[in-house]
Amino acid sequence: MILVLTKPEWEQQDAGYKEFAMMAALLDQGLPVLHLRKPDASLEDLSSLMSRFTMLQRSRIALHPPLWLFQSCSLMEAITILESFMNSQNLERIHISSWFRKLLGAYFVPFCCKMQQSGFLLSASIHHLNELGALKGGHNDLINYQYIFVSPIFDSISKPGYKRNPDLLQLDTAFNHTISEKLVGLGGIGPDNLRRVKRAGFAGAAMLGAIWAGCFQKALTDSIEKIICQFKKCVDLWESMEQD
């Protein structure tokens, strides 16, 4: 399984349309889930972007809640606004990042359960292997994640200076097979090191820098061709390893 995260920067006007066109092309070419992470975008900006996607495309977009929303009002008010926004945009997937989990505090488990009961699909992130227990909040049977990002596996491509955590490649000694089936590697992953991710026991890989690097400097048609080529190259490589 190969997943893609968006660039965090909010692009305006022509660059914004180009990014949308590339995101839509990835979804149309079989990307299982696109992680929409735009921490500085307003809800109006996100709504305008979502209006361009088809309903089928929206069903495969996972929203990363913007930090500013939870800094601008009370926790419960922000949660209400977030859930209302997701419903209004027909979004089915929400990503629970590390900062969001910590911000929720004691409300973390009730929030996840409430979202699940409302029909939302959850994914999450950890940066250390010992964080996995925190994702369950002591209630292993209550929260069902579609998958969990584990990062940074390698030095980040999109964040210079964001160094890898070598312990994260030791899944075979840290977890049983059932748990590893839900773990997705993230951070500095591209075609050149994808085999190491697979051999470490990850169920998939998520990419950012390796997919988007250099795309915005090209004409739209060339940008779409480049990003689809890179995505398919990674998918083909991953699938070939699953057949080994």
C-alpha positions, 0 to 999 in steps of 0.5 A: 500500500502506497499513500501520499501526503500533501505539501503543508503549504497552502498554494494560491491561485494558479499554483493552488489549481495545479496542486488540486489537479495533481491530487485529483490525478493521483486519486484517479490513478488508484491512490487509496488515500490522500492525506490532506494536511494544510495546517494554515488553511482556513475552513473557507480555503479547505471548503473551496478546495473540496468543492473541486473534488468529486464525491468519490475522490472525497471518500479517499481524502483523510483530513488532518485537523488544522492546529489553528482551529484548536488554538482559536476556541475551546476544545469542545467548540473546535471539535463541534466545528471540525465534525460539522465541517467534515460532514458538510464536505462529505469527508469520511476520514480523519487523521489523529496526529501526535499533537492532536492526540496530546491536545485531546488529553482525557477526551482522546478516547471519547473523541475517537469513539464518537467519530467512529460511531458517526461513521468516520474512518480513523488513522493516526501517527506515532514517532516512537514505538512505545507510543502505540499503547497511547493510541489505544488509550487503555481500551484496545477494543474501542478504537479501530485505526485503518492504519498508523503512520510511523515516522521518521523512518529516514531523514526527511526529504521535505523537512531538511534537518528532520532526522530519522529514528533508526529504532523505527525499522525494528518492527520485527522485534517490537510487534507481533504480525497482527499489529505490524499489518496496520503500520505504515512507514513515513519520512524520507521514503522513495523508490531507492529505500522502499525495499528497506521499508517492506523488509522491516515489516511495514504494511505500507509506505506514505510519501511526501517529498519523493512525490511532490519534489520539483512538480511545481516548477513544471507546466501542468501537464508535465507536473501531472505526468511526473507525479503519476510516474513517480507514484506508479513506480513506487506502487509497482515496486511495492507490489513486486515485493509482495509477490516475492 
